[in-house]
Amino acid sequence: MSRVSRFSETLISVASAIVFFVLDILDVIMCVFFRFLDEFLEGKSSTCYCIGREEKKEDFNGVDGENGLSETLYGRKNVFREMGLLRISRFWNREGAFCVGKKGNRWSDCGCESCVSWMSNGSDFKLHVVVKGQERARLENNPEGTTVQNVIFIHGFMSSSSLWKETVFPNLSEHSTQNYKLFAVDLLGFGRSPKPRDCFYTLRDHLEMIEKSVILPFQVNSFHLVAHSMGCVIALALAAKYSKSVKSITLIAPPYFSSSKGDASTEALRRLATRRVWPPLLFGSAFMSWYEHLGRCVCFFICRSHRTWEWILKLLMRRRDLHFSIIDMTRHTHHSAWHTMHNVICGGAKFLDKYLETLTAARVKIRVIQGTKDQVVPVECSFNMKMKAPQIELEIIPNADHNTVFLDRAKEFTRDLESFWTDIDKKIAEHTDVRQEMQTIC
C-alpha cells in the first residue's frame, strides 16, 4: 500500500470514529424524543432495542430462535450501551412494547390512500401480487402439449414487484407467456403490501405471507424461484421448506455469510453495513442499520412525505413518471424496514447453510449471478456459496454492480432465465416419462 493510500485510509478511519461517535449520541437523544412524542400522540410509548443482550431474555422471552428476532437488534455497537446509558426503557410502561395488537400506521408513517388501503381488509390481508401469464396454456397455441409452469419472483430490500414487472415481464418470449405463470410479490411491509405494526417481520412472517398470498390460493404445487439481494434469503428459506416442489432457484447477489465461521448474523451486519463514512453507499447502509431512531427520523422526513418528494423530483427532472426504483425506496415504514433488515438479512444468515444442505440433498438446481462491482453485497459471498454447495452454477458479470447486473441487461437476463427454466422442465418431464414407462413395464 502506498503512502498516499495509507494516509487516506487513516483519514477515513479517524473521520469514521468521530462521525459515528456523534451519531451514537444523537441516537440516544432521539430515543428519548420519540418515546415522549409516542406517548403524547398515541397514549403509549413503544419500547425500542436500546437495551443490552443481558436484558433481552427478560424483556422478550420466547421470541428468539429460528425465524425469530436477530441478535443484531441488541448487539449493535454503541459506546453508550457499554456505559449502561441506553436502559431508558425502565422509565416507561413496558405494556406498550412494539405496539403489539395495533395494525394501523403510526403518526410518523405515511397515511396516504396507497399506504393504508390494505387496512380495509381487516386482519385477513394478503400481499400485493402481480400475476403474468395464463392459468392454462391453450391447445392451439401450445402444440407440444406442455403444462403451465409457475415462477415466483422475490425482490430485495426497499424494492417491490415493480423490479420484475419493469424488467423481466416486458421481455418475456411468447412461449414463456403461454406456458409460464409468473408471480411477483410485494413483500410484507414493502410496496403496496400490508405494513402491520404488530409484526416483527421475521423470515417466518414473510414465508407465511407468500404461502397465504401465492402458494395456497393459486394452488402452486411446483415452481421456479427468482430472487434479488435480500430476497435470496427468503427464497432459500421458502425453497428449503418446499424442497420437493421447487424446481430451480436463481439468486442475484445473495448476501451469504457462512455460519461455520462464527456468528453469521453479526458478520452480515458488519460486512453489509460497515461503520465507515466512505464510500457514501456504505455510510448510508451503516446509518440506517445501526441507528434505530435516526433511521426513523429519515423515514419520517422522506417516506412519510413521499408524495411531496415525488412531486418535487418530477418537477426538477421535468418528467411525468419517475423510475420505479425511486418510488419503491419510500414505500415502507420504518418499523417494517428496520425489522426486515435485521431479522431477515442478518438473522436469516445463520440458517443459510442449513437451507443449502437441504436443497443439495434434494438436488435442486441453483444458479447464482453477481456483478464484479457490487458495493452492496461483497462479491465473495457468491464464491463462498459456491464453495459451500459446489453444484451451484455461478456466473460473475464483469463491470456490473448490485442492480445493473440485470437492470442494464434485462433482455439478456430474461432470455437466460427462460432457457434455464425450459432446460430443467424438459429434464423433469423426460425423467417423469421414463419413470412412468418403468412402472408400466413392472
C-alpha positions as CSV (number, residue, x, y, z in Angstrom):
1,M,0.0,0.0,0.0
2,S,1.4,3.4,-1.0
3,R,2.0,6.3,1.5
4,V,-1.0,8.2,0.0
5,S,-3.3,5.2,0.3
6,R,-2.2,4.6,3.9
7,F,-2.9,8.3,4.7
8,S,-6.3,8.2,3.0
9,E,-7.2,5.0,5.0
10,T,-6.1,6.6,8.3
11,L,-8.1,9.8,7.5
12,I,-11.2,7.7,6.7
13,S,-10.8,5.7,9.9
14,V,-10.4,8.8,12.1
15,A,-13.3,10.5,10.4
16,S,-15.5,7.4,10.8
17,A,-14.7,7.2,14.5
18,I,-15.7,10.8,15.1
19,V,-18.8,10.8,13.0
20,F,-20.2,7.5,14.4
21,F,-19.4,8.7,18.0
22,V,-21.6,11.8,17.3
23,L,-24.3,9.6,15.8
24,D,-24.3,7.4,18.9
25,I,-25.1,10.5,20.9
26,L,-27.8,11.7,18.5
27,D,-29.5,8.3,18.5
28,V,-29.7,8.4,22.3
29,I,-31.3,11.9,22.2
30,M,-33.8,10.8,19.5
31,C,-34.6,7.7,21.6
32,V,-35.8,10.0,24.4
33,F,-37.5,12.3,22.0
34,F,-39.6,9.6,20.2
35,R,-40.6,8.0,23.5
36,F,-42.1,11.2,24.8
37,L,-43.7,12.0,21.5
38,D,-45.1,8.5,21.0
39,E,-46.7,8.6,24.5
40,F,-48.1,12.1,23.9
41,L,-49.6,11.3,20.4
42,E,-50.5,7.6,20.9
43,G,-51.1,7.3,24.6
44,K,-48.3,4.7,25.0
45,S,-44.6,4.7,24.3
46,S,-43.3,1.7,22.4
47,T,-40.1,0.2,23.6
48,C,-37.0,0.0,21.3
49,Y,-33.9,-2.1,21.1
50,C,-31.7,0.3,23.2
51,I,-31.0,-2.4,25.7
52,G,-28.1,-4.8,26.2
53,R,-28.1,-8.5,25.4
54,E,-28.3,-9.3,29.2
55,E,-31.8,-7.7,29.3
56,K,-33.0,-9.3,26.1
57,K,-34.3,-12.6,27.6
58,E,-36.1,-10.7,30.4
59,D,-38.0,-8.4,28.1
60,F,-38.6,-10.6,25.1
61,N,-38.6,-14.2,26.4
62,G,-39.8,-16.7,23.9
63,V,-39.5,-14.6,20.8
64,D,-35.9,-15.6,19.8
65,G,-35.0,-18.8,18.0
66,E,-35.1,-19.8,14.4
67,N,-37.0,-17.3,12.3
68,G,-37.2,-15.1,15.4
69,L,-35.5,-11.9,16.4
70,S,-31.9,-11.3,15.3
71,E,-29.1,-10.9,17.8
72,T,-28.0,-7.8,15.8
73,L,-31.1,-5.9,17.1
74,Y,-29.5,-5.9,20.6
75,G,-25.8,-6.3,19.7
76,R,-25.3,-3.1,17.7
77,K,-22.2,-1.3,18.8
78,N,-22.8,1.9,20.7
79,V,-20.4,3.4,23.2
80,F,-23.3,4.4,25.5
81,R,-24.6,0.9,25.7
82,E,-21.4,-0.2,27.3
83,M,-21.7,2.6,29.8
84,G,-25.3,1.4,30.6
85,L,-26.9,4.7,29.5
86,L,-29.3,3.1,27.0
87,R,-31.6,1.5,29.5
88,I,-34.1,4.2,29.1
89,S,-37.0,1.7,28.7
90,R,-37.1,1.3,32.5
91,F,-38.6,4.7,32.9
92,W,-41.6,3.8,30.7
93,N,-44.5,1.4,30.9
94,R,-43.4,-1.8,29.1
95,E,-47.0,-2.7,28.2
96,G,-46.6,-0.7,25.1
97,A,-43.7,-2.8,23.8
98,F,-43.6,-2.8,20.0
99,C,-47.3,-1.6,19.8
100,V,-48.4,-5.3,19.7
101,G,-52.0,-5.5,18.7
102,K,-52.0,-2.4,16.6
103,K,-52.2,-2.7,12.9
104,G,-52.7,0.9,11.9
105,N,-50.0,3.3,10.8
106,R,-48.0,5.3,13.4
107,W,-48.1,9.1,13.5
108,S,-44.7,9.1,11.9
109,D,-45.8,6.9,8.9
110,C,-47.5,7.9,5.7
111,G,-51.3,7.9,5.7
112,C,-51.9,8.3,2.0
113,E,-54.5,6.1,0.3
114,S,-51.9,3.9,-1.3
115,C,-50.1,3.2,2.0
116,V,-53.2,2.4,4.1
117,S,-55.5,0.8,1.6
118,W,-54.6,-2.7,2.9
119,M,-56.2,-1.9,6.2
120,S,-59.7,-2.0,4.7
121,N,-59.5,-5.8,4.6
122,G,-59.1,-6.0,8.4
123,S,-56.9,-8.9,9.7
124,D,-57.4,-11.0,6.6
125,F,-54.9,-9.2,4.5
126,K,-52.6,-10.6,1.8
127,L,-49.6,-9.5,-0.2
128,H,-49.9,-7.4,-3.3
129,V,-49.2,-9.9,-6.2
130,V,-48.6,-9.1,-9.8
131,V,-49.5,-12.1,-12.0
132,K,-48.5,-12.5,-15.6
133,G,-49.2,-15.5,-17.9
134,Q,-52.2,-17.8,-18.4
135,E,-53.5,-20.2,-15.8
136,R,-53.6,-22.9,-18.5
137,A,-51.9,-22.9,-21.9
138,R,-54.4,-23.1,-24.8
139,L,-54.0,-26.1,-27.1
140,E,-54.0,-24.1,-30.3
141,N,-51.0,-22.1,-29.0
142,N,-49.4,-25.0,-27.3
143,P,-48.7,-27.7,-29.8
144,E,-46.2,-29.5,-27.6
145,G,-48.9,-30.1,-25.0
146,T,-46.7,-28.8,-22.1
147,T,-48.4,-27.6,-19.0
148,V,-48.2,-24.2,-17.4
149,Q,-45.3,-23.8,-15.0
150,N,-45.1,-21.4,-12.1
151,V,-42.3,-18.9,-11.3
152,I,-42.2,-16.8,-8.1
153,F,-40.2,-13.6,-8.1
154,I,-39.0,-12.1,-4.8
155,H,-37.5,-8.6,-4.7
156,G,-34.8,-7.2,-2.5
157,F,-34.6,-4.6,0.3
158,M,-36.6,-1.4,-0.2
159,S,-37.9,-2.6,-3.5
160,S,-41.2,-4.1,-4.8
161,S,-42.7,-6.3,-7.6
162,S,-42.1,-3.4,-10.0
163,L,-38.5,-4.6,-10.1
164,W,-39.7,-7.6,-12.1
165,K,-42.7,-6.0,-13.7
166,E,-40.5,-3.4,-15.4
167,T,-37.5,-5.6,-16.4
168,V,-38.4,-9.3,-16.9
169,F,-42.1,-9.2,-17.7
170,P,-41.8,-6.9,-20.7
171,N,-39.1,-9.1,-22.2
172,L,-40.7,-12.5,-21.9
173,S,-41.0,-14.5,-25.1
174,E,-44.4,-15.6,-26.4
175,H,-43.6,-19.2,-25.4
176,S,-43.0,-18.2,-21.8
177,T,-46.1,-16.0,-21.7
178,Q,-48.2,-19.0,-22.9
179,N,-46.5,-21.7,-20.8
180,Y,-45.5,-20.0,-17.6
181,K,-47.4,-18.3,-14.9
182,L,-45.3,-15.7,-13.1
183,F,-46.0,-14.2,-9.7
184,A,-44.1,-11.1,-8.5
185,V,-44.9,-10.2,-4.9
186,D,-44.5,-7.1,-2.8
187,L,-43.0,-8.5,0.4
188,L,-44.7,-7.8,3.7
189,G,-44.0,-4.2,4.7
190,F,-43.0,-3.0,1.2
191,G,-44.6,-1.6,-1.9
192,R,-48.3,-2.0,-1.9
193,S,-48.4,-4.8,0.6
194,P,-49.6,-4.6,4.2
195,K,-47.4,-2.9,6.8
196,P,-48.7,-4.1,10.2
197,R,-47.3,-2.7,13.4
198,D,-47.9,-6.0,15.3
199,C,-45.3,-7.8,13.3
200,F,-41.6,-8.5,13.8
201,Y,-41.1,-9.1,10.0
202,T,-39.2,-12.3,10.6
203,L,-38.4,-15.0,8.0
204,R,-41.4,-16.9,9.2
205,D,-43.7,-13.9,8.7
206,H,-42.5,-13.4,5.2
207,L,-42.8,-17.1,4.3
208,E,-46.3,-17.4,5.7
209,M,-47.5,-14.4,3.8
210,I,-46.1,-15.8,0.5
211,E,-47.9,-19.0,1.2
212,K,-51.1,-17.3,2.1
213,S,-50.9,-15.0,-0.9
214,V,-49.5,-17.2,-3.7
215,I,-48.9,-20.8,-3.0
216,L,-52.3,-21.7,-1.3
217,P,-54.8,-19.5,-3.3
218,F,-53.2,-20.3,-6.7
219,Q,-52.6,-24.0,-5.8
220,V,-48.9,-23.7,-6.7
221,N,-47.7,-27.3,-6.4
222,S,-44.3,-26.8,-8.2
223,F,-42.4,-23.7,-9.0
224,H,-39.2,-22.0,-10.0
225,L,-37.8,-19.2,-7.8
226,V,-36.0,-15.9,-8.8
227,A,-34.8,-13.6,-6.1
228,H,-32.6,-10.5,-5.8
229,S,-30.4,-9.5,-2.8
230,M,-32.3,-9.8,0.5
231,G,-35.0,-11.7,-1.4
232,C,-32.4,-14.5,-1.8
233,V,-32.6,-15.2,1.9
234,I,-36.4,-15.6,1.7
235,A,-36.1,-17.6,-1.4
236,L,-33.7,-20.1,0.1
237,A,-35.9,-20.5,3.2
238,L,-39.0,-21.0,1.0
239,A,-37.2,-23.5,-1.2
240,A,-35.9,-25.5,1.8
241,K,-39.4,-25.7,3.2
242,Y,-40.8,-26.8,-0.2
243,S,-37.7,-28.8,-1.3
244,K,-39.9,-31.4,-3.1
245,S,-41.8,-28.7,-5.0
246,V,-39.2,-26.2,-6.0
247,K,-37.6,-26.9,-9.5
248,S,-34.9,-24.3,-9.6
249,I,-33.6,-21.2,-7.8
250,T,-32.0,-18.2,-9.4
251,L,-30.2,-15.9,-6.9
252,I,-28.9,-12.5,-7.8
253,A,-26.3,-11.0,-5.5
254,P,-27.2,-13.2,-2.4
255,P,-25.9,-11.9,0.9
256,Y,-24.4,-15.2,2.1
257,F,-22.3,-15.5,5.2
258,S,-21.4,-19.0,6.4
259,S,-22.5,-19.8,9.9
260,S,-19.5,-22.2,10.2
261,K,-17.2,-19.2,10.8
262,G,-18.8,-17.8,13.9
263,D,-21.9,-15.6,14.3
264,A,-23.2,-15.2,10.8
265,S,-25.8,-12.6,11.8
266,T,-23.2,-10.3,13.3
267,E,-20.8,-10.9,10.4
268,A,-23.6,-10.0,7.9
269,L,-24.3,-6.7,9.7
270,R,-20.6,-5.9,9.9
271,R,-19.9,-6.6,6.3
272,L,-23.0,-5.2,4.8
273,A,-23.1,-2.1,7.0
274,T,-19.6,-1.3,8.0
275,R,-19.3,1.8,10.2
276,R,-17.4,3.9,7.7
277,V,-18.0,7.3,6.2
278,W,-16.7,6.3,2.8
279,P,-17.9,5.2,0.3
280,P,-21.2,7.0,0.7
281,L,-23.3,4.0,-0.1
282,L,-21.7,2.1,2.8
283,F,-22.2,5.0,5.1
284,G,-25.9,5.2,4.2
285,S,-26.3,1.4,4.9
286,A,-24.5,1.8,8.2
287,F,-26.6,4.8,9.2
288,M,-29.9,3.1,8.6
289,S,-28.8,-0.3,10.0
290,W,-27.1,0.7,13.2
291,Y,-29.3,3.6,14.4
292,E,-32.9,2.8,15.1
293,H,-34.1,6.2,16.0
294,L,-32.0,8.2,13.5
295,G,-33.3,5.9,10.8
296,R,-36.9,6.6,12.0
297,C,-36.1,10.3,11.5
298,V,-35.1,9.7,7.9
299,C,-38.3,7.7,7.3
300,F,-40.4,10.5,8.9
301,F,-39.0,13.2,6.6
302,I,-38.8,11.2,3.4
303,C,-41.1,8.2,3.5
304,R,-43.9,9.9,5.3
305,S,-43.9,12.7,2.7
306,H,-43.1,10.5,-0.3
307,R,-45.8,12.1,-2.4
308,T,-44.3,15.6,-1.9
309,W,-40.8,14.4,-2.7
310,E,-42.1,12.6,-5.8
311,W,-43.8,15.8,-7.0
312,I,-40.6,17.8,-6.4
313,L,-38.5,15.2,-8.3
314,K,-40.9,15.2,-11.2
315,L,-40.7,19.0,-11.4
316,L,-36.9,19.1,-11.2
317,M,-36.4,16.3,-13.7
318,R,-39.2,17.5,-15.9
319,R,-40.7,14.1,-16.1
320,R,-44.3,12.8,-15.7
321,D,-43.2,9.5,-14.3
322,L,-40.3,8.6,-12.0
323,H,-38.2,5.5,-12.3
324,F,-39.8,2.6,-10.3
325,S,-36.7,2.2,-8.1
326,I,-37.1,5.8,-6.8
327,I,-40.7,5.2,-5.9
328,D,-40.0,1.9,-4.2
329,M,-37.4,3.3,-1.9
330,T,-40.0,5.2,0.1
331,R,-42.9,2.6,0.1
332,H,-42.3,1.2,3.5
333,T,-42.5,2.1,7.2
334,H,-39.5,2.4,9.5
335,H,-40.9,-0.5,11.5
336,S,-41.1,-2.8,8.5
337,A,-37.8,-1.9,7.0
338,W,-35.9,-1.9,10.3
339,H,-37.1,-5.4,11.4
340,T,-36.8,-6.9,7.9
341,M,-33.2,-5.6,7.7
342,H,-32.2,-7.3,10.9
343,N,-34.5,-10.3,11.2
344,V,-34.2,-11.4,7.5
345,I,-30.8,-10.2,6.1
346,C,-28.9,-10.6,9.4
347,G,-30.9,-13.0,11.4
348,G,-31.5,-15.3,8.4
349,A,-27.8,-15.5,7.7
350,K,-27.3,-18.2,10.4
351,F,-29.7,-20.5,8.7
352,L,-28.4,-20.3,5.1
353,D,-26.0,-23.2,5.4
354,K,-28.8,-25.4,6.7
355,Y,-31.0,-24.4,3.8
356,L,-28.3,-25.1,1.3
357,E,-27.7,-28.6,2.8
358,T,-31.4,-29.3,2.4
359,L,-31.5,-28.2,-1.2
360,T,-28.3,-30.1,-2.0
361,A,-29.8,-33.3,-0.7
362,A,-33.0,-32.6,-2.7
363,R,-30.8,-32.0,-5.8
364,V,-32.5,-28.6,-6.5
365,K,-30.8,-26.7,-9.3
366,I,-29.3,-23.4,-8.0
367,R,-27.9,-20.6,-10.1
368,V,-26.1,-17.6,-8.7
369,I,-25.4,-14.3,-10.5
370,Q,-23.4,-11.3,-9.3
371,G,-21.5,-8.4,-10.7
372,T,-17.9,-7.7,-10.1
373,K,-18.5,-4.1,-9.0
374,D,-21.2,-4.9,-6.4
375,Q,-20.7,-2.4,-3.5
376,V,-23.8,-3.6,-1.5
377,V,-23.1,-7.3,-1.2
378,P,-19.4,-8.4,-1.3
379,V,-18.8,-10.5,-4.4
380,E,-17.0,-13.1,-2.3
381,C,-20.5,-14.0,-0.9
382,S,-21.2,-15.8,-4.2
383,F,-17.9,-17.5,-4.3
384,N,-18.3,-18.7,-0.7
385,M,-21.8,-20.0,-1.5
386,K,-20.2,-21.9,-4.4
387,M,-17.7,-23.4,-2.0
388,K,-20.4,-24.5,0.4
389,A,-22.5,-26.0,-2.4
390,P,-20.3,-26.9,-5.4
391,Q,-23.2,-27.9,-7.6
392,I,-24.2,-24.3,-7.8
393,E,-23.9,-22.6,-11.2
394,L,-22.0,-19.4,-10.6
395,E,-22.0,-16.6,-13.2
396,I,-20.0,-13.4,-12.5
397,I,-20.9,-10.4,-14.7
398,P,-17.9,-8.1,-15.4
399,N,-18.3,-4.3,-14.6
400,A,-21.8,-4.8,-13.2
401,D,-23.0,-3.6,-9.7
402,H,-25.7,-4.7,-7.4
403,N,-28.5,-3.5,-9.7
404,T,-27.1,-3.2,-13.2
405,V,-26.2,-6.9,-13.0
406,F,-29.6,-7.4,-14.5
407,L,-31.2,-4.0,-15.0
408,D,-28.8,-3.0,-17.7
409,R,-29.1,-6.3,-19.5
410,A,-32.8,-7.1,-18.9
411,K,-33.4,-8.8,-22.3
412,E,-30.3,-11.0,-22.0
413,F,-31.1,-11.8,-18.4
414,T,-34.7,-12.7,-19.3
415,R,-33.6,-15.0,-22.1
416,D,-31.1,-16.7,-19.8
417,L,-33.9,-17.3,-17.2
418,E,-36.2,-18.8,-19.9
419,S,-33.5,-21.1,-21.1
420,F,-32.7,-22.2,-17.6
421,W,-36.4,-22.9,-16.8
422,T,-37.0,-24.7,-20.1
423,D,-34.0,-26.9,-19.8
424,I,-34.9,-28.0,-16.3
425,D,-38.6,-28.6,-17.1
426,K,-37.6,-30.8,-20.1
427,K,-35.3,-32.9,-17.9
428,I,-38.0,-33.3,-15.3
429,A,-40.6,-34.2,-18.0
430,E,-38.2,-36.8,-19.5
431,H,-37.4,-38.3,-16.1
432,T,-41.2,-38.5,-15.4
433,D,-41.9,-40.2,-18.7
434,V,-39.1,-42.8,-18.1
435,R,-40.4,-43.5,-14.6
436,Q,-44.0,-43.9,-15.8
437,E,-42.7,-46.4,-18.5
438,M,-40.9,-48.4,-15.9
439,Q,-43.9,-48.5,-13.7
440,T,-46.0,-49.7,-16.7
441,I,-43.5,-52.4,-17.6
442,C,-43.4,-53.6,-14.0
